[in-house]
């Protein structure tokens, strides 16, 4: 009986840990998203040309985009970003070409597996940076929440 105890514990704990992981990005759906310190409205387009207008937008729950410029680590706050175009690189990283509010462009290398979250008019959204084509930052979100996206003509 004692020899079976470790196997029994694994069998009991595995479903519990898998269920806990599914809360944010599980295969069953996104049941909750992180609450960023400020709510920003962002229109994202994925690599399959699906568009989502989301509030409470965040990268890993943060309201800045972090990556590398050469050897330096940098973080760009959402307040300074107008648009980002994402281009996949070898090894899973992504080149983020950021257009700042000033009009200046800054490129940085970001981790492709960085999770991005938001609240759309139809529910919670989670997507990895490597699955995004672009993101347009529309400023702070009004308290009323996102409006439904209009179909492209």
N, C-alpha and C positions, 0 to 999 in steps of 0.2 A: 504494500500500500504506500509506503514512504517513497518508493521509486517512482510511483505515478504522480506524486504531489506536484513536481515541477511542471509536468505536462498539463495537469489539471489547471494550475494557476495561469499558464500561458493561454489555454483555451478559454478561460474566464475573462482574462484581462485584455486580450487582443480585440474583441468586439467593442469594448468600452473605449479603448484608445483610438480605434478607427472612427468611432462615432464622434469623439471629441474633435478630431482633426477635420471632420466634415462640416463643422459649424461655419467656417469661413470660406473654404474653397473645395469642399468635398464634391464628389461626382454626383451626389444626389441633388445638389443645388447650393446656393449661397443663402444661408438662413440669417446671417447677420454680417455687417460690415464694420470696420473700425470707425470710431467717432473722431474725426480730425478736430483740431482746436478751432478752426474756422471752416465755414462751408464755402467751397468754390464751385462754380458751375463750369463744366468742361464738356465740349462736344468731341467725342472720340470716334475714330473710324478704325475698324479692325482690318486685318489683311484680306478679308473676304468682302470688304466694302460695306459692312454693316455699320450704321451710325447710331450712336447713343448719346443723348443729352443727359448728363448726370450732375447731381449736386452731391455735396459731401465727398468730392473727389479727393483721392489720396494715392500716393505711392508708398506702399508698405505702412499705411496709416499716417504718413507724414505729409505736410503741405509744402514740400520742396522736392526737387529732382536732384538726386545725388549721383555722381559718377566721377570719372577721371579725365583730366586734361593733362596729357603727358604723364608725369609722375605725381602730379598734385591731385588730391581729392577735393572736389568742389560740391557745393549745394546751392541750387538756384531756387529761391522762394517763388511760389506761385504768383505772388504780387508782381513779379518782374517778367513773367513769361507771357508772351502773346500766342505763340504756336510752337509745336514740336513736331518734327518729321522723324520717324523712326526707320532705320535701315539695318537689316540683320547683318551681322559679321560672322566670320568663322568662330567656332568654339562656343556659340551661344550668347555672346555679347551682342549689344545693339549700339549703333551709332545714333545718337540723338542730336539732331541739328535744331537748335533752339533759336527762335526769333524772339528777342527781348522786346519789351514795350518801347524801348528807345529806337528800335529798328535794327540794332546791331545783331549779328548772328554769332552764336557760340556753339561749337561742337563739343560733345563729351561722350565718353564710352560708358554705357550703363550695363548692368547685369540684365540679361534677357529674361531671367526667371523672377524678376521683381514683380510682386503682385500689385495690381492697381485695382482700386475699389471705387464705387460710386453708387448713388441711389437714383435710378431712373424713374419715370412716371409709372412704369409697369412693375418695378421691383428692384432688388439688389443686383448689382453687377460686379463681377470679379473677372479680371483678365490679366495675363502676363504681358509685360512690355514687349516681348518678342512677337506677340500676336497683334500688336497695334501698328497701324500705318501712320496715323497722325493724331494729334490732340490740339484742339483750339481752346484756349483759356479765355473765358468770357467774364471773368471777374468774380466778385463775391456773389453767392447765391442769395436770392430773396428768400424770406422765411416761408413762402407759400409752396416751395418745391418745384421740381421741373415740370414744364409743360410737355404734352405729348409731341413727339417728333412728327413733322409733316413728311409724307411720302415724297420721294424725289420724282420730279416730273420727267 
